[in-house]
Amino acid sequence: MNNIFEIAKYIGRYLARPAIAEYRITDITDSSVTFWYQKPDSPKKIFLTLPMTQFIGRLLAHIPPKNFKMIRRFGLYSRRYKNKKPKKIKLFKGKISWAERIFKTFKTNPLICPKCNSNLVLLEIFHIKYGVIFPKTGFS
């Protein structure tokens, strides 16, 4: 950039999101700027007074070069894989019943009696705190 107006326009874009908030600047004179900052590990405010040129130099260091990409995307969000990624990611293949889940976890079929190997019928589920859970009793 060779034109002073282009440089001013380029820097002006970053005035909406400055490197330092305006309320942190406590005093401005013709030759110096006083502002405060906090270190991440302590709640104490540290006040700093810098010459105007050094303060502006530190602010300009936060402005990225022209056409610099501020947001990078990796993995599924990458533009490279836009057409390759699946439309929907299924967390579960399909719904399985409670008996299939118990069999998958404990390797025993809850619908067969362990003593006589006959089929069992689920009549109710009782919980100490809540009482009868299944079948739901009362009006629904």
Beta strands, then each sheet from edge to edge (+ up, - down):
strand 1: 25-28
strand 2: 32-38
strand 3: 45-51
strand 4: 125-127
strand 5: 131-134
sheet 1: 1+ 2- 3+
sheet 2: 4+ 5-
end
